[in-house]
Structures are given as structure tokens and as C-alpha cells.
Amino acid sequence: MKNFITALKNKWQASTLRYVYNAKDDRGRGRLCMLISAIMAGIIGQLSTGFFYTGFLLGHGIDVVDIAIITFIPYITCFLNIFSPWILEHFKRRKLILAAGKLLYYVFNIVGITLLPSLVEDPQARLAGFIAIVVVSNSINALISSGYSTWQANFLPDNVRMDYFTSSGCINSLLSYIIVLAVSIITDRLQDSPEQLVMITALRWLAFGFAIIDCLIQLVPKEYPYLKKAKTKLSNIFVLPFRHKRFLITILICAAYTFASNLPNATLNAYVLEILDGTGMQYTLPNAINALYFLFFILFSRMWKKFVAKHYWFRAFAFAMLMQSVTYYIQVFVTADTIWLYVVVRLMQHVFGVVMNSIVASLPYVNLPDEDRTNYMSFNAIISNMAAFLSMMLGTVFTSYMDGGARIVTVLGYPLTSTQILVFACAVAQCVVGAIIILVAKKVTPPEVMAQRPSEA
């Protein structure tokens, strides 16, 4: 027994997890806090957004088009990121400000939205109230979000970044999705009962409890000096990125992918709930599939890590995106009569999600300058959110044109709803973006990396 314990201890000492999350090291402790915060945020997101959020809104009389509007409205507030560097750079220590801002965001976004239906009965006033709360909460978030990215960049050097995002994604999905799966089973047992909405509402209060923990975790990591070269100006957020072309192109690549991926997202959850209506698995099936995500990290993370090491971030991103686009072409044919295909497609997307999520999270750091990082990360936030907003708004306008998805278009004898057409557009757009990345990959890869990769020079 003693030898077994010693062997386990030695294995842990030599493990990647110990290196990445070593609490005795300042940066390792920072990554550990990032992991715990990500777990909390994952649980919060699953309980207060996604399918349960859609169900909450449907239960209070909000239709599909209005849900889509509420979904993309937060991205309008991205322009407030312009003020984030100007505000935060006045403070040498920011963790208290960031934690307080995050808590305020949660108060509006979770508590405010949860209480609103009981305070406002008129449908139009209720919709206006939802939109107002979403705007206020996300305005607060826009002012602080780049502060976290700037702070956490110190914990994510290039040699540990892939290991962090891969392992954190696995652990986060394991814990958050299992919790959500358990409550999904209970929620589906209450289908067609008024108690189902009560259950979904209770989950939002549970999410707020986790939100408080998340904010407290933010107070633990060490803050490093925020290097500053440029004079504090509001214009820096747009001027500085254009002086660093590799960073600029990297952010535009990320934005192009964000635009492509979000085309169906404003209405996709409502579409899935609709095709699963009456199956008794409205919440259980999609969340059960999500709960399996961690297994794909275990099975495929090593393979994808070697894939990224071989092709580096940009070419790996392009190749994985082109492969992933195939799953969206298949997803076009998911209907109430082909629910089995929904399961197949989502599992296929898990395979590519392991590498795609890690790359998307990593790319903004690849060409990030050491100085004035708040400006660069704020610029990234604005461009990313703007891309998501335009994409979702386009999807929403198209869905409204299609009478909320009621109108059918027949293509080669196959009937398609608005969401199915948007999924097809997403697949095509990902192919285009992937091809563009292959063409510009050499230009955005850091010179020191290209010097080590003569075969691609």
C-alpha cells in the first residue's frame, strides 16, 4: 500500500496538472484560481443561460424572435470597452474593482431577470424590462472584462497555454455539465407542469449562489505590475492595435470565426427545444450530450495537442475549422424526425470542440504585446462582440423574415426552416474563413516561431 501511495505521489509530481496548477507558485496559483472561476462560470452559464434561459423566457411568453433579440442585444454594449483602459489604467491594483463589477453584473443579469416577470405583467413592458436589464448588466461587464484578460495573461505563457485551456476545458465540462444533467432530468419530469417553470427559476437562484463564490475567487490571485508605454488616451484602444499588424490580423481572424459560428446561435436553442418537445427529453438530451464533453477531452486532447504542435496555432485552426464545418452541413438535416442525427452531430462537434475551443481561447495571446495590454484586450473584446452582434442580428432578421421560423423553403425537394438555413450558412462561412487563414498563416505567425519551422518558411 505504501509503495502504491508513493507511486501515485511520484506520478502526480511529474504530471502536467501539477505543473499547470501548482498552488505553491504564484502563476500556478493564478491558473488554479482561473480554473475554479471557470468551473463556477460554467455552472452559472448552464443554469442561467443556454437551454434553461430559453425555457425561462418561453415560459414567460417571450417568442422566438424576441428571444433572439434578447440574445444578441448584449453585444451592442461592446463599444463600452473603449472606456475600459481609460478607467482601469488609473488603478495600480484592480482586483477589488473587477470583483465588485463582476458581482454587480451577476446581480442584474441573474437576480434582475429572475425577479422581473413577477414585478411586470404586461408582455411588452416585460420584454422592454428584459432588454433594459440585459443592456445594463452587460454594460458593466464590458467595462471590466478586458481587465481580467490583461491580468490573466501573466498566468498564460506560450509553453503552458495549450495545457491550461485543454485541461481546464475538460475539468470544467465534467463538473458543470454533470450538475446540469442531474437538474435536467428533474426538470424534464416536470414537463407540461407549471412546476417546471418554478424549477427553472430556482436554478437561477442557485446560479447566483455560485456567482458569489466566483467573485470571491477573483480576490485570490497575485496581481503583477501593468506595464504601460503609451499615454492614457481613449483613442489608444484603436490606434495601438494598428501599429502591431500581427496582433490586428489575429483579432480579425478570431472575429471572422465568431461571425461565422454565431449565425444560427440566436435561435438554435429554441429550435432544439421545439424538435424535442413531447419527447420527455427537452433538457435532458442536449445537456446529457454536453455532459459527455469531458470524455472527448480525455480521448482526444493528446492527439489535438500534437496537431497544434505540428501546425502551430493558425494552420491548426484553419484545418480543424474546415473539418468542423462538415458537422454543420450534416446538422442542416436535424429535425424532429431525425433526433438520432442530432446526437451524432453533437458528438462529432465535441471531437473538434476540444481543439477549437482551446485555439480560440489562446489566439488573442499569441501576438499580444507586453505593454498596454488593457488597450489590446479591450480592442479584442470590441471586435469579437461586434462580430457576434452582427452575426446574431443577421440571423434574427432572417428568422423574422421567415415568420419566426414558420415559413419553409424547399431546396431540392427538402424543406428547410430559417434555423436550418442559418446552420448551412454557418458551414459555408467556416469553410471560407478556414481558407483565408491558410493564406495568411505565415504572416501572423511570430518570426521566432517561423525560424524554428523552416518547412513552413
ZABA-293173 format. One record per residue (C-alpha): z negated, x negated, y; residue number from 1. Coordinates in Angstrom, 3 decimals. Layout:
% residues N
REC|zz|xx|yy|n
REC|Z|X|Y|NUM
...
//
This chain:
% residues 457
REC|zz|xx|yy|n
REC|0.000|0.000|0.000|1
REC|-0.882|-2.854|2.335|2
REC|2.485|-4.510|1.673|3
REC|4.252|-1.201|2.359|4
REC|2.485|-0.823|5.706|5
REC|3.260|-4.447|6.568|6
REC|6.931|-3.909|5.705|7
REC|7.072|-0.809|7.904|8
REC|5.411|-2.698|10.741|9
REC|7.881|-5.570|10.448|10
REC|10.795|-3.142|10.344|11
REC|9.525|-1.418|13.482|12
REC|9.037|-4.755|15.250|13
REC|12.688|-5.612|14.602|14
REC|14.073|-2.128|15.295|15
REC|16.345|-1.100|18.142|16
REC|13.987|1.740|19.052|17
REC|11.102|-0.666|19.658|18
REC|13.302|-2.816|21.872|19
REC|14.627|0.125|23.853|20
REC|11.305|1.988|24.231|21
REC|8.772|-0.836|24.296|22
REC|5.929|0.666|26.352|23
REC|4.402|-2.780|26.958|24
REC|7.435|-3.789|29.013|25
REC|7.970|-2.230|32.449|26
REC|11.625|-1.424|31.819|27
REC|10.958|-0.306|28.255|28
REC|8.200|1.990|29.534|29
REC|10.614|3.298|32.122|30
REC|13.133|4.159|29.389|31
REC|10.367|5.775|27.335|32
REC|9.455|8.000|30.285|33
REC|13.147|8.775|30.773|34
REC|13.299|9.800|27.103|35
REC|10.245|12.080|27.356|36
REC|11.612|13.579|30.568|37
REC|14.990|14.120|28.874|38
REC|13.254|15.908|25.997|39
REC|11.383|18.145|28.433|40
REC|14.578|18.802|30.407|41
REC|16.419|19.566|27.162|42
REC|13.856|22.155|26.125|43
REC|13.754|23.603|29.640|44
REC|17.527|23.808|29.723|45
REC|17.774|25.507|26.353|46
REC|15.087|28.074|27.184|47
REC|16.051|28.865|30.783|48
REC|19.816|28.258|30.845|49
REC|22.639|28.486|28.317|50
REC|22.729|31.464|25.952|51
REC|19.250|32.747|26.851|52
REC|20.090|32.632|30.569|53
REC|23.313|34.541|29.930|54
REC|21.376|37.076|27.848|55
REC|18.765|37.395|30.620|56
REC|21.452|38.143|33.209|57
REC|23.327|40.564|30.929|58
REC|20.049|42.328|30.221|59
REC|19.567|42.914|33.936|60
REC|23.006|44.415|34.490|61
REC|24.976|41.376|35.639|62
REC|28.579|41.483|34.327|63
REC|30.679|38.595|33.017|64
REC|32.460|37.810|36.306|65
REC|29.199|37.870|38.282|66
REC|27.568|35.638|35.665|67
REC|30.436|33.203|36.133|68
REC|29.863|33.252|39.904|69
REC|26.130|32.583|39.449|70
REC|27.054|29.747|37.070|71
REC|29.343|27.857|39.443|72
REC|27.517|28.622|42.722|73
REC|25.005|25.743|42.246|74
REC|27.801|23.213|42.506|75
REC|28.522|24.258|46.103|76
REC|25.256|22.624|47.131|77
REC|26.553|19.210|46.043|78
REC|27.501|18.423|49.647|79
REC|23.809|18.171|50.489|80
REC|23.860|14.901|48.546|81
REC|25.269|13.484|51.788|82
REC|21.748|13.645|53.237|83
REC|20.009|12.220|50.157|84
REC|20.384|8.493|51.036|85
REC|19.562|9.146|54.697|86
REC|16.306|10.878|53.683|87
REC|15.237|8.712|50.732|88
REC|16.016|5.324|52.282|89
REC|13.253|5.919|54.809|90
REC|10.733|5.552|51.958|91
REC|9.917|2.343|50.102|92
REC|8.161|4.365|47.379|93
REC|9.770|7.635|46.349|94
REC|8.289|8.812|43.050|95
REC|5.870|11.323|44.618|96
REC|8.629|12.795|46.774|97
REC|11.008|13.016|43.811|98
REC|8.402|14.626|41.535|99
REC|7.407|17.155|44.219|100
REC|11.054|18.009|44.881|101
REC|11.710|18.480|41.175|102
REC|8.701|20.790|40.821|103
REC|9.883|22.858|43.793|104
REC|13.326|23.108|42.180|105
REC|11.744|24.436|38.974|106
REC|9.602|26.943|40.891|107
REC|12.668|28.530|42.484|108
REC|15.079|28.170|39.575|109
REC|12.773|29.367|36.799|110
REC|9.926|31.351|38.363|111
REC|12.012|32.856|41.192|112
REC|14.842|34.025|38.932|113
REC|12.371|35.367|36.353|114
REC|10.451|37.452|38.914|115
REC|13.430|38.740|40.898|116
REC|14.509|41.623|38.552|117
REC|11.019|43.142|38.700|118
REC|10.994|42.964|42.517|119
REC|14.555|44.148|43.284|120
REC|16.103|47.215|41.620|121
REC|19.389|47.655|43.492|122
REC|22.157|45.909|41.448|123
REC|23.998|44.445|44.452|124
REC|20.779|43.275|46.102|125
REC|19.686|41.790|42.789|126
REC|22.948|39.841|42.463|127
REC|22.584|38.601|46.046|128
REC|18.998|37.591|45.253|129
REC|20.066|35.616|42.189|130
REC|22.718|33.797|44.211|131
REC|20.278|33.042|47.057|132
REC|17.660|31.607|44.685|133
REC|20.256|29.516|42.876|134
REC|21.525|28.124|46.198|135
REC|18.028|27.260|47.461|136
REC|16.851|25.660|44.208|137
REC|19.984|23.592|43.749|138
REC|19.938|22.547|47.397|139
REC|16.543|20.983|46.769|140
REC|17.838|19.343|43.601|141
REC|20.878|17.952|45.441|142
REC|18.624|16.169|47.925|143
REC|16.627|14.333|45.238|144
REC|18.867|13.909|42.171|145
REC|20.543|10.670|43.298|146
REC|17.079|9.228|43.909|147
REC|16.380|9.437|40.179|148
REC|19.713|7.838|39.266|149
REC|19.089|4.963|41.670|150
REC|15.568|4.387|40.359|151
REC|16.519|4.644|36.687|152
REC|19.487|2.281|36.998|153
REC|16.908|-0.534|36.856|154
REC|15.998|0.520|33.319|155
REC|19.589|0.594|32.023|156
REC|21.266|-2.829|31.971|157
REC|24.596|-3.027|30.152|158
REC|23.143|-4.566|26.970|159
REC|20.808|-1.626|26.330|160
REC|22.693|1.304|27.851|161
REC|24.603|2.467|24.762|162
REC|21.497|2.179|22.547|163
REC|19.470|4.172|25.055|164
REC|21.904|7.040|25.527|165
REC|22.674|7.283|21.810|166
REC|19.048|7.233|20.635|167
REC|17.757|9.451|23.444|168
REC|20.501|11.978|22.747|169
REC|19.553|12.070|19.077|170
REC|15.804|12.423|19.663|171
REC|16.285|14.936|22.479|172
REC|18.590|17.171|20.449|173
REC|16.321|17.005|17.404|174
REC|13.224|18.204|19.251|175
REC|14.726|20.586|21.796|176
REC|17.191|22.355|19.506|177
REC|14.693|22.848|16.668|178
REC|12.302|24.577|19.073|179
REC|15.148|26.709|20.411|180
REC|16.354|27.565|16.895|181
REC|12.893|28.884|15.993|182
REC|12.750|31.179|19.019|183
REC|16.395|32.213|18.480|184
REC|15.542|33.629|15.055|185
REC|12.733|35.690|16.575|186
REC|14.948|36.823|19.457|187
REC|17.753|37.977|17.149|188
REC|15.296|40.029|15.096|189
REC|14.657|41.996|18.280|190
REC|18.371|42.720|18.842|191
REC|19.128|46.210|20.219|192
REC|15.463|46.497|21.189|193
REC|14.006|46.369|24.722|194
REC|11.630|43.752|23.363|195
REC|14.484|41.234|23.156|196
REC|14.671|41.006|26.948|197
REC|10.881|40.702|27.077|198
REC|11.123|37.791|24.642|199
REC|13.837|36.054|26.680|200
REC|11.703|36.490|29.811|201
REC|8.678|34.979|28.034|202
REC|10.799|31.971|27.093|203
REC|11.461|31.333|30.768|204
REC|7.727|31.123|31.424|205
REC|7.384|28.712|28.511|206
REC|10.161|26.644|30.086|207
REC|8.167|26.439|33.321|208
REC|5.209|25.013|31.374|209
REC|7.446|22.220|30.090|210
REC|8.772|21.764|33.643|211
REC|5.295|20.890|34.900|212
REC|4.983|18.246|32.165|213
REC|8.388|16.861|33.128|214
REC|7.293|16.426|36.749|215
REC|4.086|14.639|35.739|216
REC|6.035|12.207|33.544|217
REC|8.059|11.166|36.604|218
REC|4.930|9.632|38.133|219
REC|4.510|7.003|35.387|220
REC|7.467|4.516|35.531|221
REC|7.382|1.495|37.804|222
REC|9.419|1.573|40.992|223
REC|11.401|-1.526|41.895|224
REC|12.460|-2.533|45.422|225
REC|15.530|-0.609|46.553|226
REC|18.000|-3.297|47.614|227
REC|19.720|-2.465|50.840|228
REC|22.569|-4.206|52.629|229
REC|24.257|-1.597|54.800|230
REC|22.612|0.012|57.801|231
REC|21.343|3.541|57.104|232
REC|24.152|5.923|58.089|233
REC|25.241|9.309|56.805|234
REC|28.816|8.005|56.622|235
REC|27.859|5.266|54.123|236
REC|27.968|7.712|51.268|237
REC|31.758|7.932|51.669|238
REC|32.540|4.579|53.278|239
REC|30.832|2.225|50.784|240
REC|32.447|3.536|47.565|241
REC|35.906|2.969|49.068|242
REC|35.024|-0.707|49.507|243
REC|34.402|-1.022|45.766|244
REC|37.614|0.199|44.149|245
REC|36.471|-0.192|40.539|246
REC|33.440|1.994|41.199|247
REC|35.587|4.526|43.057|248
REC|38.160|4.791|40.269|249
REC|35.368|5.049|37.684|250
REC|33.850|8.017|39.503|251
REC|37.251|9.692|39.855|252
REC|37.788|9.269|36.104|253
REC|34.434|10.942|35.416|254
REC|35.304|13.747|37.857|255
REC|38.670|14.342|36.189|256
REC|36.964|14.720|32.824|257
REC|34.339|17.020|34.357|258
REC|37.072|19.217|35.825|259
REC|38.936|19.409|32.518|260
REC|35.833|20.166|30.457|261
REC|34.420|22.881|32.714|262
REC|37.466|25.152|32.882|263
REC|36.125|27.630|30.267|264
REC|32.408|26.990|30.798|265
REC|31.655|29.728|33.328|266
REC|32.494|32.444|30.775|267
REC|32.315|30.707|27.380|268
REC|28.682|31.594|26.573|269
REC|29.287|35.261|27.395|270
REC|32.396|35.204|25.187|271
REC|30.440|33.720|22.267|272
REC|27.651|36.299|22.643|273
REC|30.307|39.027|22.692|274
REC|32.054|37.937|19.478|275
REC|28.669|37.534|17.763|276
REC|27.439|40.957|18.891|277
REC|26.410|43.031|15.911|278
REC|26.157|40.065|13.524|279
REC|22.410|39.683|13.978|280
REC|23.051|36.029|14.870|281
REC|23.863|36.185|18.606|282
REC|21.406|33.433|19.471|283
REC|20.550|32.027|16.043|284
REC|24.042|30.886|15.028|285
REC|25.042|28.919|18.172|286
REC|21.570|27.424|18.519|287
REC|21.436|26.574|14.796|288
REC|24.694|24.678|15.214|289
REC|23.261|22.923|18.270|290
REC|20.141|22.052|16.266|291
REC|22.308|20.097|13.814|292
REC|23.447|17.780|16.608|293
REC|20.809|15.137|15.845|294
REC|22.191|14.718|12.310|295
REC|25.524|13.710|13.809|296
REC|23.779|11.055|15.880|297
REC|22.241|9.653|12.700|298
REC|25.523|9.788|10.771|299
REC|27.967|8.631|13.447|300
REC|26.095|6.700|16.150|301
REC|26.598|3.301|14.497|302
REC|30.293|3.989|13.994|303
REC|30.773|5.050|17.611|304
REC|28.711|2.099|18.885|305
REC|31.138|-0.272|17.131|306
REC|34.022|1.785|18.509|307
REC|32.784|1.326|22.094|308
REC|32.100|-2.379|21.497|309
REC|35.673|-2.830|20.258|310
REC|37.462|-0.901|23.014|311
REC|34.853|-1.097|25.802|312
REC|33.874|1.989|27.837|313
REC|37.169|3.111|29.328|314
REC|39.595|2.781|26.438|315
REC|36.928|4.171|24.104|316
REC|36.511|7.122|26.470|317
REC|40.245|7.794|26.507|318
REC|40.731|7.567|22.734|319
REC|37.674|9.723|21.976|320
REC|38.797|12.294|24.562|321
REC|42.252|12.595|23.014|322
REC|40.683|13.158|19.605|323
REC|38.185|15.635|21.008|324
REC|40.957|17.663|22.673|325
REC|42.196|18.679|19.207|326
REC|38.983|20.653|18.674|327
REC|39.683|22.698|21.814|328
REC|43.189|23.543|20.619|329
REC|41.580|24.878|17.436|330
REC|38.860|26.703|19.407|331
REC|41.538|28.875|21.008|332
REC|41.725|30.803|17.742|333
REC|37.991|31.610|17.564|334
REC|37.486|35.390|17.646|335
REC|35.123|37.993|16.198|336
REC|37.267|37.888|13.039|337
REC|37.140|34.104|12.724|338
REC|33.482|33.299|13.318|339
REC|33.696|30.740|10.482|340
REC|36.170|28.825|12.651|341
REC|33.616|28.762|15.486|342
REC|31.208|26.971|13.135|343
REC|33.869|24.464|12.061|344
REC|34.956|23.730|15.638|345
REC|31.436|23.263|16.965|346
REC|30.589|20.855|14.136|347
REC|33.770|18.890|14.873|348
REC|32.772|18.752|18.535|349
REC|29.390|17.350|17.509|350
REC|31.163|14.363|15.932|351
REC|32.892|13.489|19.203|352
REC|29.958|14.621|21.324|353
REC|27.912|11.651|20.089|354
REC|30.221|9.149|21.772|355
REC|31.500|11.323|24.634|356
REC|28.033|12.192|25.946|357
REC|26.912|8.562|25.772|358
REC|30.017|7.311|27.581|359
REC|29.930|9.984|30.298|360
REC|26.264|9.175|30.981|361
REC|26.976|5.431|31.048|362
REC|30.172|5.181|33.105|363
REC|28.635|5.597|36.609|364
REC|26.531|2.477|35.933|365
REC|29.394|0.276|34.690|366
REC|30.727|-0.756|38.120|367
REC|27.662|0.191|40.163|368
REC|26.902|-2.429|42.888|369
REC|23.372|-3.832|43.052|370
REC|22.802|-2.840|46.693|371
REC|22.722|0.528|48.474|372
REC|22.749|2.336|45.135|373
REC|21.463|5.621|46.544|374
REC|24.708|5.968|48.504|375
REC|26.867|5.246|45.478|376
REC|24.982|7.605|43.169|377
REC|24.984|10.332|45.813|378
REC|28.753|9.926|46.116|379
REC|28.991|10.229|42.343|380
REC|26.885|13.409|42.406|381
REC|29.045|14.995|45.113|382
REC|32.347|14.209|43.395|383
REC|31.072|15.255|39.967|384
REC|29.601|18.535|41.170|385
REC|32.644|19.286|43.281|386
REC|34.872|18.800|40.248|387
REC|32.673|21.146|38.200|388
REC|32.610|23.712|41.017|389
REC|36.397|23.763|41.470|390
REC|36.922|23.949|37.722|391
REC|34.472|26.810|37.157|392
REC|35.662|28.659|40.244|393
REC|39.240|28.436|38.979|394
REC|38.088|29.739|35.598|395
REC|36.167|32.567|37.256|396
REC|39.090|33.609|39.478|397
REC|41.344|33.630|36.435|398
REC|38.814|35.706|34.456|399
REC|38.540|38.171|37.344|400
REC|42.351|38.411|37.449|401
REC|42.218|39.202|33.727|402
REC|39.802|42.101|34.420|403
REC|36.740|40.225|33.259|404
REC|38.447|39.216|30.045|405
REC|39.553|42.748|29.149|406
REC|43.259|42.050|29.721|407
REC|45.071|40.456|26.789|408
REC|48.057|38.097|26.935|409
REC|50.220|37.814|23.824|410
REC|51.659|34.364|23.124|411
REC|53.987|34.006|20.122|412
REC|52.560|37.218|18.741|413
REC|48.931|36.056|19.084|414
REC|46.624|37.956|21.526|415
REC|44.604|35.767|23.887|416
REC|41.749|36.648|26.245|417
REC|41.067|34.807|29.501|418
REC|38.432|32.562|27.881|419
REC|40.791|31.552|25.076|420
REC|43.484|30.655|27.610|421
REC|40.965|28.586|29.580|422
REC|39.932|26.756|26.400|423
REC|43.607|25.909|25.813|424
REC|43.908|24.679|29.417|425
REC|40.832|22.505|28.812|426
REC|42.516|20.923|25.783|427
REC|45.709|20.158|27.711|428
REC|43.772|18.764|30.685|429
REC|41.750|16.443|28.449|430
REC|44.978|15.043|26.976|431
REC|46.300|14.343|30.479|432
REC|43.053|12.699|31.621|433
REC|42.875|10.593|28.462|434
REC|46.433|9.322|29.004|435
REC|45.672|8.420|32.642|436
REC|42.552|6.468|31.639|437
REC|44.575|4.372|29.172|438
REC|46.925|3.437|32.023|439
REC|44.145|2.354|34.439|440
REC|41.614|0.944|31.950|441
REC|42.354|-2.727|32.749|442
REC|41.992|-2.147|36.495|443
REC|38.491|-0.672|36.218|444
REC|37.048|-2.929|33.519|445
REC|34.787|-5.578|35.150|446
REC|36.508|-9.020|35.365|447
REC|33.728|-10.715|33.408|448
REC|34.316|-8.296|30.547|449
REC|38.111|-8.771|30.649|450
REC|37.550|-12.543|30.455|451
REC|35.759|-12.014|27.152|452
REC|38.536|-9.735|25.846|453
REC|41.725|-11.816|26.073|454
REC|43.562|-9.468|23.700|455
REC|43.488|-6.781|26.420|456
REC|44.167|-9.045|29.383|457
//
